[in-house]
Amino acid sequence: MKKYLYALLLVFTAVTGFYFFYSWSLLPPGERFIYQIDDPYIHMAIAKNFALNGVWSINSGGFDSASSSILYTLLLTSLIKLFGIWEFYPLVINVICGYLAIYTVYRYFKDFYGAAELKWAIALLLPFSLLYAMVLISMEHTVHMFLMVLAIYFIHKNVESNFQTKDFIKLLTVVFFVSIVRFESMFFTASLAFAMFLRKDFAKGILVMVAGFSAIVIFGIISEIHGGYFFPNSVMIKGSLPSGNNIVENVVTLVKKGIFLNTSFYKCLFFPFVILIVYLTGKYRSKKINLFFKNETLMITIVSMSIIHSLFAFLKYRYENYVMISVLMVVIPVISAFFKRFNEEKRKLNIANVVMLFSLVMMTVFSLYRFQFMHKPSMVSSKNIYEQQVEMSRFLGKYYRGQKVAANDIGAISYYSGVQLFDIVGLGSTQVAKFKMENKKLPRKVFDEKYRNFLINYTAKNNFVIAVIYPEWFPGKTPASWLPVASWKIQDNKAAAIDRVVFYALETEQVKPLQQNLMKFDLNKNVEQWFYVLK
């Protein structure tokens, strides 16, 4: 069986290594590796400030909960405390967790299934879950995926042992760590507790909830004590809870947007779910429901988690991949069992078999589509981030260190530049997050106008000197008092939110210094700089 482990490791290493070295090769000779999105630098900025200054913020003072992961930020903080500041801790953590995920996948299928399942894992794991891409962006998602695979292993083991104490304690330990790696893990905790309740193991279900929610509750209380929200700003702002007061309408809206009108649901989950439905219908058609609840705890947990995630969170932009690897772990044994039975039946084509075959083909097609979709970004994203976010941070660090700057893509700026940063989107600035939450029920036009005035007044009152933003992200038209001085535009963009950023002077006396600083700055030759003619 070891040959399948070697094959998994080889495929993972080859694919991850190819994109790592190719993307690095596009940077200037001698340049360090740059992460493929801007967000890892947010985690590192918070971890650095927490380690050095004791503040949970992208700035060196205050409390702004911009991190979506308690565990990941604490891991980075610990490494900084132990070994000093180094920008490649996220990459090291992700590489280690990537290999741990591969090994745990192998152990799962080796210990509970066999060679056939391992062959399917070799074929489908990377394109279906995009594990290699998660390693390269170096966020907490790889840690999340590893912990989910580990949780699946121990759920299966507990079902086999009927939740013996020693196995259940191991599962609770994993549940605790899963809960603090990302806040979407609440969906997993709730789903596992639900599956335990269906088994009528109410005490164990409650213990699962305690293990999965206790750390989140403690963090939420600490956050509120320091003036923040119970959940991080990113969760509050990006969450998809309906804003209406009618409960029935809200439920209908959630289901409609999260499932029926959600194209990502069909790409990611629809056909795996069809495979599971056909399998379960055939297996439990004439059996009691209690037997299903007892035997299929793992499947109930993962399917419930996936549905809740689809209703309340994104099934794209990388946020779905802990769901994808979990679903794959559940689906592969079903596929393997189907083909074994299909061959025994001499490939009889009844309706159920045709549906299974078609669903498997479509699942494979969408896996290849996901792999192809990530191909170009995995090659050029480091170059994009280097030419936009890292260059902005280098400019601001050179000419505006310690000064007040407004921005809306905050990662590299917050980690490298040393400015006092105001995030107009609100992920890194609680003042903006609070404004958005307090006014989210307003009609769109009214909200945008009020939001615009809030940003104008806040930056003026607090003496911000310049802004570096995507004008398209500013609510409504940028104010006349914000004087555009220059823009930077990158080419072949796949990673930055928008390919053009604009530098604004927020006071008239800042126009000339900003112009002169931009002219003196040794800007990357691949970035197109354009100066505005001011009247």
N, C-alpha and C positions, 0 to 999 in steps of 0.2 A: 504493500500500500504506500510505502514511502515514495514511490515514483510519482504518485499523484501530488504529493506535497511538493516535490521538486519541480513538477510541471507548473503548479500554481505559483510557486515562488519565481520561477523563471519568467513566466508570462508577465507577472506583476512587475518584476524588476526591469524587464526589457521595455515594456510600455512606459512605465514611469520614468525610467532612465532616459529613454529617447526624448520625451517631451521636456524633461528637465534640462538636458544638455543642449537641445536644439534652441529652446527659448533663451537660455543663457548665452548661446553663441551669437544671438542677435544684438546683444548689448555691446557697448564699446569694449575693445580689448582691455583686459585687466580689471573690468568693472565687476563688483560683487553681484551675486544672484539677487534678483528683485522679485518679490512675491507677485502672483498673477492677478491679485485684486488688492485694493487699498485697505481692506478691512483688518488684516492681521496687524497692521501698524496701530490700529485703535486699541486692540488688546495689549500690545506692547507698551503703548503710551500709558494706559491705565496701570498696568503691572509695574512699570518703572516708577510712576508717581506714588503708587501704593507702597512699593518697596523702599523708596528713598524719602518720601514725604508723609507717608501714612494717609494719603487722600485717594479716594476712589473716583478718579476723574481724568479726563484727557488733559486738563490743566494742572499746574503745580499746587493749586489751592481749590477748596470747595468740594462739593459732592455732586457728581453727575454720572448717573449709572448708564453709561453708553455700551457696556459689555453685555452681550447676550448669553454669556457663559460664566458662571461662578467658578466652576472647576478649572477651566482653561486659563482664566486670568490668574487664579491662585497658583496654578502650576508655574506659569511664567514668573510670577512674583517670587516664588520660592527659588527658582533657578537664578534670578537676579540677586536675591539675598545671598545665595550660596556661592555663586561664581562670578557675579558682576554683570554689567550690561553687555549684552551680545544680541545682535538682531536676528540670529539664526536659530534661536531656541524653538520657535514655532515649526520650522522645517524639521528639526531633529525629532520633536515630539510626533509630528505627523508621519515621518518615515518609520519610526518605531511602532506607532499604532497601526500603520498600514500593514506592516509585516505581522504584527500580532493578530490583526483581523484575518489575514490570509491563513495563518496557522490555526486559528480558532475555527474557521470554516472547515479546514481539513479535519480537525479533531471531531467536529460535529458529525460530519458525514462518515468518517472512519468509525467512530464509536457507536453510532446509532443506525447507520445504513451500510453502504458498501461502495464498490468500485463504480457502479453505474451512476450513482449520484455525484461522485467526485468528477466523473467525466463531464457531466452537465455543468458542474461548478466551474471547471476549467474553461468551458465554452462561453458561459453566460455571465460570470461574476463581474468582470471589468466593464463590458458594455452596458450591462443592466444597472449596475450600482455606481459606476463612474468613480470607483475607489481611488484610482490613480490620479484623477483630476483633483479630488479632494486633498490628496497629499500635496499637490503642487500649489494649491491656493493657500494651504497651511493655516486654515482656520480650525475651529474645534470640531468640525464635521467628521473628520477621520477618527477622532477619539470617540465621538458619539457612535459611529458605525461599529467600531471595535467593541464597545460596551454593549451595543444591541446584539451583536452576534454572541457575545458571552452570555447575555441574558437569555437568549434563545436556547443556548446549550443547557443552561441550568433549569429553565422551565421544562424542557424535555426530560432532563434527568429527574426532576421532581415528580413529573407525571408518572414516570416508570417506577419510582420508589414510593409513590403515594405520599409525597411531601414529607419524607422523614425529616426529623429535626435538623440533622447536620446538613442535609441538602438544602433545606429551606433557609437556613441561616446564610448559606453561601448565596442563595438567590436574593435574599434581602440586602446583602452587602452590595451586590451588583445593582440592584434597584436604587439604592442610595446614591451611588456614583453616577448612574444614568440620569438621575433626577437633577443633578447639579451641572451636567455638562451642557445642556440646553434646556430652555424652558418648555419647548415642545414635548419634552419627556413627561410632562404632566399627562399627556395623552396616553403614553405607555403605562404609567402608574395607574391611571383610572381604568384602563382596559384590562390590565392584569387583575386588579381588584374585582372588577366586574366578572371576569372569568372565574375567579375564586368564589364569588357569591353564587354563581350558577352551579358550582360544584357543591354548594352548601357548606363550604369551608369559611364561615363568616369571620371567625377569629383571625384566620390567616389573611383574609382579604383586608381586614382592618390593619393588620401589621404591615401589609404591603403599602397601604396608604400612609401609615406613619413613616415608614422608611423613605417613601417617595416624595412626601410633601413637607416633612419637618424642616429640612435645610432651606427650602424655598420660603417657608413661613418665617424662619429666623432672619433670612436675608431681607425679606420684605419689611419686617419690623425695623431692622437697622436702617434700611433705606428711607422709610417714612420718618424715623427719628431725625435723620439728617436732611430732611426737606425734600426728599424725592418721592417717587411713587412706589407702591408695593412691588410692582414689576419694573424691569429696566425700561428706559425710554424707548428703546427699539421695539420692545414687545407692545408697549402702549400705542405707539405711533403706527406700526406696521400691522397690528392685529386686524382681523376682518369681522369683528362683531358688528352686527347691524345697529344702527343708531335709533331705530324707531321704538315706540312704547308698546306696540301691539305684539304680544308674545307669539301668537300664531303666525302673523305676517313675518316676524323675524325668523322663525323656524323655516318657513317656506322660502324666504330669501336665502338663508344659509344653504339649504339643500339645493336650491336652483343654481346658485352661483358656485357652490363648492363641488357639486356632483354633475348635475344635468347639463349645465352650460359651461362647464370647466373643461376646456380642451386638454389640459394637462392630465386630468383624471383619465381620459380615454387613452392618452399616450402611455401613461405610467401604470395604471391599475386595472383598467377595465378587463383586459384579456386575461391577466393572471387571476382576477376574481372569477371570471367565467370558468376557467380551469378548475378552481377550487369548488365552485358551485356544482359543476357536473360530477366531480369526484365525491363530494359529500352526499349529493342526491342518490348516487348509486350505492354508496356504502351504508347509508342510514335510512333508506327508504322504508324498510319494514322493521326498524329497531326503535326502541324507546328513546325519547329525547334525553333522558338522564344519562344514557350511555354516551351520547354525543357530547354532553357537557363534561363528562368525566374524562373522555379520551382526547378531546380536541381542545384542551385548555390553551395550548400554544397557538393554534390556528385562530381561535376566538379572540385571543389577545392581539395578535398581529393584524387581523382584519379590522377589528374595532379601532385600534390605534390608527390605522391607515385612513379609515373613514373620518374619524374625528380630525385628523390632520388636514384632510382635504377640505373639510368644512370650515376650519378656523385658521388655516395657515397656507403658505404657498406650496404648490407642488412643482416648483421650478426654482431657478436661480441657486441651486445647490441645497436648498432647505429640505428637499424631498428624499435625499439619498440615504438617510438612516431608515426611512420607510422602505425604500427600494431594496436594500440589502436584506432587510427583515422579511419582506414578501418573498424574495428569491429563495431564502432559506426554507420557507414553508412550501413553496411551489415545486422546487426541484424533486423532492421525494414523490410528490403526486405525479409529476411527469414521468419519472422513472418507473413507477408502479404501473402507470397507464401503458407504457410501451411494452413492459413485460407481459401484461395481460393481452394487449393488442396482438403481440406475436404469438402468444399461446392460442388465441382465437383465429389464427391464420389470417390476420389483418382484415377482419370483418368490418365492413363500413356501414354501421348503423348510425342513427342520428347523433347519439352521444359521442361516438368516436370521431365523426366528422367535425362536430363542434370542438372537440378537444384538439384535433389536428389543426384546424383553422386558427383557433386561439393561440396555439403554440407558435404557428407561423407568424401571426401578427405580433405576438410578444417578442419574437426574435427580430422581426422587422423594426419595431420601435426601439429595441435595444441597439440595433445597428444605427438607427437614426440618431439616437442620443450620442452614441460614440462619434458619429460623423459630425454632429452639431458641435461637439466639444473640440474637434480636431484643430480648427484654425485658432480659436481662442487659446488653446493649450500651447500653441506655437508662438503667438505674437503678444500675448497679454503682458508678459514681463516687460517687454519693450514699451508697450503703451503706458504702463504704470511708471516706468522709469522716465519717460519723456514728458509726462504730465504731472503726476502727483509728486514724484521725487524731485523733479525740477522746481516745482512750486515751493516745496519745503526748503530746497537749497537756496532759492532766491530769498524767501522770507527769513531764513536763518541768518543769511548774510547781512541783510539790510534792516530787518524789523524785529530782531530778537528782543523779547521782553515787551514789545508793544502790542496794542490791541488790534486784532485782525478778525474780520468776519469771513467765513468760508462756508461751503456746503459739501465738500468732499474732504474729510478731515483726518484721514488715517496717517499718511506720511507726514503731513503738516504737523500734526500733534506730536508725533514721535521725534522728528528730526529738528524742527525749526526753533523751538523754544519761545514761540509767540504766545500771547494770551488770546486763546481762540474762542470765538463765538460761532457756534454751529447754527446757521439759519434754518436748517431742516429740523433740528431738535434732538437728534440722537445723542449729541455730546453736550447739549445745553438744556438743563432742566427748565429754565425759564420759557424756552420756546415750546418744549414738550407740554408744559402746563397750559400755555396759551392754546395749543392745538386741542388738547383734551377738553378744556373748558368751553371751547367754541365750535366743536366738531358738528353739532347739530344744526348750525346755521346754514342757510342756503349757500351754495357754492360762491356766487358772486359777492354776497355779503361777507362771507368768511374771508375770501381773498383780499377784499378791500381792508378789512379789519386787521388781517395778518400783515398786510403790507404796511399799514400805519404803525403797527406794533414794532416791526423791524426797524423802520425809519426812526421812530422815537427812541427805541432802546439803544441803537448804535450812536445816535446823537447825544443822548443823555450821558452815556458811559464813555464818551470820547474815543470811539474807535476811529482809526486813522485811514485804513484802506480795507477793501473787500476784494476777495478773489473767488468768483462764483461762476456757475453756469447761469446766464441770464434767464434761460428757459425755466429754471427752477424757482425764480423769484415770483412771488404771487402778484400777478398783474404786471404792469410796466414798471421797470426800475425807476426809482425816484429821480427827479431832475437834480436834486442835491447830490446824488451819487454821480460823479463825473468819470465817464469811461476814458481810460488813458491808453490801454493797449490790450490786445488779445493774443493768446497763444493757441495754435491749432496743431494737433498731431495727425499723422496719416495712418491709414489702415487700422482704424480703431476697432477693437473687439472687447476691451476691458473697461475703459473709462466710460462713465455714464454718458458723457457727451464729449465730442472731440475738440471743443473750443471752450476755453475759459477766458474770462474778461477781468482785468484789473481796474478797480474803481478807486478814485480818491474820494473820501467821504467829507473832506474839507477842501476848500479852494486852495489853501496854502500847501496842501499835500500834493497837488498836481505836479508841480515842477520837480520836487524831490523824487516822486514816483517815476516820472519820465526819465530823469537822469539815472536812477538806479537800474531801470530796465535796459537803458542803453549801455550801461557799463557791464551788465551781467553777461557772463560767458555762456549764453544759452546754447543748449544742444542744437547742432546744425540741422537736425531733422525736424525741429519744431519751427513752424512758420509764425513769426512775430509781426504783428500789424499794429501801427499806432493810429489812434483816432485824432482827427483835427478838431480841436476844441474852439468853440466860438467865444 
